[in-house]
């Protein structure tokens, strides 16, 4: 799938934003821009000195914040849309068992401070497996509506972040997250720091990837136990112990933490264990599994996948920040992952400029255009691709495989590069499907 968006269009949108104009155009609807952000940009790009604070993924994310806000704001004005309601919150709390701080008795807070936003984003990160269990455990006809509720929640958090991102001055009572705010001369007003902006852009990048995959991944056929065309032996399990411990660490950290760590400690990343022990200083590895553990029908995919990798090692591992690429005429380009035309006309991943559903409006001021400091930061970034230093940041390998086990947010997907296809299901079933394509 080609998103139809190029980075020069993103830079043109940034120029319009600087003039106080709308970022949205016919070629920059969310349905086109968001896929380009998620799959057309390399999140592991490391900008050379002199390129500024942000690379292409970050700059595209900044435009996405503005475009999504405009999409949910039918009339231009100094208000921020509220796209979730008390019914959505009650569903998330009662149906999924989700804990949302500051959402008291199903109500929506009149406004959020930076610390409250930080806590809410962290709550979604850490409870993502709970959300997925609730969606996939529902009957098929309910799954679509449940996913839309989750999309509205994450999009609402993104829009709230946009208030602080573009604000020329954050009120002192809302600038309570001292880790991510600074005072700027000569007015000495509070604004988001560069580190704070990149922190949120990295986290939302992964959360929106998860939403996109959950919506678009095609389920593979389910086979009966004992009918899969391969067998796991004891030596497969013994040889996969290292992979088992490695995958366990990737799954145990909340979604988005790996990418955030790589940017927060750029140049120092070497292994996922660094990120794990930063968040869990007392982390203990999972106990190894045996062949008998894998023989039971309820064996987890995490326990089984390392052994399956021993049987068919040509399927590579990829993790949340991976930039899927394909080589054409000696040049590499990003792969736009999708099996079908995304059914996102009514979701936060693709809303039209005229939102058909009535939105609740709140009286939180929103800047007409980015602050002067934000404009200066953006204009300092060239955003020129091709200068990514992936190896030093644990990025992509130099060899391009066609199939990947994509581990992201405790989910495991099967990705095929040559056609941009994404599949989901139990690992045994996905591997059986892979064998039918050989």
N, C-alpha and C positions, 0 to 999 in steps of 0.2 A: 504494500500500500504506500503510495506516495502522498505525503501530506500536502504537497503543493506550496509549501512555505520555504523561503530561503532566508538566510541570515540578513542580507541587505534589507529585506522587508521589515525585519525586527528592528534594525537600526533606524529605518525610516519612522517606525512607530515611536521609538524613543525620542526622535526629533520632534514629532507632533506633540508628545507628552510635555516636552520642555517648553513648547509654545502655548500650553494650556488647552490643546485640542484633544479630541477623542483619539485613543490609540486604535480602536477597532476600525477595520475597513472590510470590504467584501472578501479580500484574500486573507484576512486575519480574524475570522470568526474562531471561537474556541475549538470548534470541531476540527479545524486545520492546524491551529497554533499549538494546542496542547500535545497532540501526537509528535509534532516536530520537537517540542521541548523535551519530551520523555525519551524519544528514540533517535532523534536526529542530532542531538548534542552529546558531547563527551563530558560526563560529569567529572572525570578524572584528569581533565586537561589542567596542566600547570602553566600558568602564564609566565613568560619571561619578565625579568625586571623591566619596568618602563611601560608595561601594558596596562597597568592599573590594578584595581582591586578585584574585578570580576571577569570571568571568561564567558564564552558564548552561552553555556547553560544558565549561568546566573542572570545574564542580561535578558535572555529569553524568558526566564522565570519572572523577572520584574515586569515585563510586558504582559505576561499571562495574568499577573495579579491585577493589573489595570483593566485588561480586556474582560476578565470574568466579573470584576466589579461593575463595569459598564453594562455588561450583558444582563445583570440583575437590577440595574437601575434604569427603568424605562424613560424617566425624564431627567435631564441634566439638573443637578442641584447639589447643594452642600449637605447631603445626607448619605448615610451608609445603609445599604439594604440588609434586612434581616431575613434570611431565607429558610431558617428552621423555626419550628413552632413548638409549643408545649406538647403536642401530640407526638412529634418526632422524638423529643427528649424522653417522654414516658415510654415510648416503644423501645428505645435504646437501653433504658434502665431496666425495664420489666422483662422484655423479651431476651435481651442479650446479657443482662446482669452487669451492664457497663457502669462503671463509677465515673461520673463527670463532676469534678469539683466546681463549686460555685453555681451549679445548676440546682437550686434548692427546690425540692418538691415538684420537679418537672418544669420549673419556670426558667425563663431565659434571663440572664443578668442584663440589666439596663445598659451596661457597658463593661468592658474588661480592661484591666490594667496589663502592663507588660508581664508582670509576674503571673497573673492569672492566665494569660495567653500561654505562657511557658508551661504552666502546670497542665492546662487542657491539652496542649499538643503532646506532652509527655504521656498523659493518660491514654490518648489514642494510640501512640506508639506501643506502649507496653501491653495494651489490651487488644491489639490487632488480632491475635489468634482467637480470642473470644468472639470477636465480630465475625470472623470467617466461619467459625463453628456454628454460630447462629444462622448465618445465611445458608450454608450448605446443608444444615440440618432441617431446614424448612422445606415444605413441598415446593415443587418446581414453579408453580404459578405465583408463589409468594416471594421467591428469591429476587426477582427483578425489583419489586417494590421495596424490599428490605435493603437492597444495595443502593437504591436511590436515597434512602434516608441516611445511610452512611456517607454517601457522596455529598449530601447537603451539609452534614456536620463538618466534614473536612473542608469543603469550599467556604463555609462560614468562617472557619478558623483562618483560612487564607485571606479572606476579605478583611477580617479584623487585623491581621498582620499588616495588610496594605495601608490601613489608617496610620500606623506608626511608621511604616516604610516611607511614605510620601509626606509626612508631617514636617513642616518647617520648625515646629516647636511642640514637644510632647509635654502636656501638663505635668507639673511636679507630682501630683497625686497618682498619676498613671505611670510615671517613670520609676517604678519601684523595683525593677529587676536591675540592680546595680551592675551585674555582670555584662549587660548588653547596652547600657546607655552612657553617654558622655556629654559634657557641656562644651559648646563650641563658642569661640569668640567671634565677633565682639559682643554679641548679645547675651552670651552665656546661657543659651537655652538648651534643653535636653533634646538629643536626637539619638537614633540607633547607631551603634558602632558598626564598623565594617565587619567585625567578627560576628556580631549579632545578626546582621542582615544575611550573611552567608550561612549561619547556623540554621535559620528558618528556611532559607531557599533550598538547602540540602535536604532537610527533613521533608518538606512538602514535595520535593522532587520524587522521593521514594514513596511517599503516601499516595501520590497520584499515579505512580507506576503500578502500585498494588491495585488501585481502583480500576485502572485500565485493563490489567491482566484478568482480574476477577470477572470483568464484563465480557471480554473478548476471547479468552482462551476457550478452545473447543474441547468438550469432553471426549475421551477416547472410549471405545467399546469396553464393557466390563466382562471379563472372563471368569468362569467358575474356577474355584480353587482346584488345583491339581491339573489344570488344562493348559497352563502356560508352557510355551515351547522352550523352556530352559530350566535348569535345576541349580540350586545353590548348594555347594558342597562345603565341607568343613574347612578346606584349604582356602576357599574364597573368603570365608569369614576371618580366618587367621591373618590373611594377607591384607585385609582392609581395616585393621584396627586403627592405624594412623589416620586414615580418611574418616573413620567414624568419630574420632575425637575432634578432628578439624571441623567437620560438618556440625557437630554438636555445639561448638563455639559460635559458628555463624548463626545457628538457629536460636541460641540462647540470648543473644543481644537484641534489643528492641529494633524494629524497623527504622532505618535511617541513621542509626548510630555509627555504622561503619563509614559511610560517606562523610558524615560530620567529623569523625575523628581524623580522617585523611586530610581534610581541609584545615581543621584546627591545629593539627600538628604536621603541616605540610613539610615533606622532606625527611621526616622521622619515621614514617610508617614502614614496617617490615613484615608484620604478621598479625593476624586477627586477634591473637592472644593479648596484644597490647590494648586493644579496644575492650576486650572482655574484662580484663583486670582493672581497667579504669572505671568501669561501671559496677563491677562486682569484685572488690578486692579479695574476698574470701571464696572466690569461685572454685568449685571442685568439678573435675571432669565426670562425665556420665560413666557408670560402670559398663564394661564391655558386654556385648551380647554373645550368645552361643547359637549354634545351629538349631538347637531345640527352641530357642526364643523366636527365631525367624520362621519356624514351621507352623506356628499358630496363626490362624486367619487374622487375628487382631494385631499382628506385628506392625509397628509403626514404619512409615516410609523412611524416616531418618535412620532406623536400625538396618533396614534392608538395602538402601541405596548404595552404601559403600561396597557391599558384596556384589551387587549387580554391575557396578563399575569395573570390578575385577573380571567379569565375564565378557563385557563389551566395553573395553577401555577407550574406544574411538569416540564415545560420547563424553565431551568435556564438561567440567564444572564451570558455572558462572554464578556470580553473586550480585547483590542488589544494585551495585553501581556499574555493572558491566556495560560497555558500549559495543553493542553487536554491530559487526561490520562485514561487508562483503567486498571482494576484490573484483573490479571491472576494469579491463584494459590496463592492468598494472596499478590502478588507483583504488584506494579504499574509501568506501562511503558507508554511512550509517544505514542500518537495516530498519525499516519501519515495520514493527511487529504488528500483525493483525491477520486473522483468518477470514474475516468477513467485514463488510461495511459496519463500523461500530454503531450499535443501536443506542445512540446517546443524544438523540434529539431532545429528550426531556430530562437529561441529567446535567450535572455540573460540568461534565467533560465536553459538552456541546450544547450550549444554550444560544438561542438566537438573540439578536439585538433587541427584539421585542419579546420580552418574556410573557408568555400567555397566562401563567398562573399569577394571581395577585400576590405581591410581596409586601411584607410588613416593613415600614420604613421607620428608622430611628434617627434621632436628632444628634448624632455624633458627627462633629465637623470633619469634612474630608477636604484636603487641599485640592484646589483646581488643577494644580500641576505639581510635579516633584519639587521639593525644596531646593534652594540654590546649592546647598552642600551635596544633595543627592545628585543633582545635575552635574556637578563638578566631578563627582566620583565616576559617574557613568561615562562622561565625555573623555575621561582619562583612559578608558578601556578601549583597546582597538578591537578586541573580540575576533581576531583573525585566527581561523582554525589552522590545523596542521602543525602547530607548535607544541602539541601535548607531549608531556614526558610521562608516559604511562608506567614504564618499568619501575621507576623510582617510587611511584606511589601505589604499587601493587595493582596496576591496571591490567589491560589486556595483554595476552601473550602475543608473540610475533607470528605464530602460526594460526591460520584461520581454519577452524573446524566448521563442519556443517551442522552438527547436532550438539545441543548443550542441555545439561541438567541445570535449570535456572533456579537457584535457591534464594528466595527473597521473602522477608517477613514471616519466616517459619513455613512458607508455602514452597512446594516443589513443582515446577512446570517443565515441560519438554519443549525446546525451541529448535526449529529448523531454520537455518540462515538462508538457504537458497530460495525459499519462497516466503520468508517472513512469518512462518506459521507458529502458533503457540497452542500447546495442548495441556490439558489437565486431567487428573485422575490418580488412581493408585499407581505407584511406581512400577509394580509388576505389569499392570495393564498398559502403561505408557511404553514400557520396553517391548512388550508383545506387539504393540502397534508399530513401533519403530522397525521391528523385524519384517513386518509386512511391506515396508517401503523399500527394502534392500533389493 
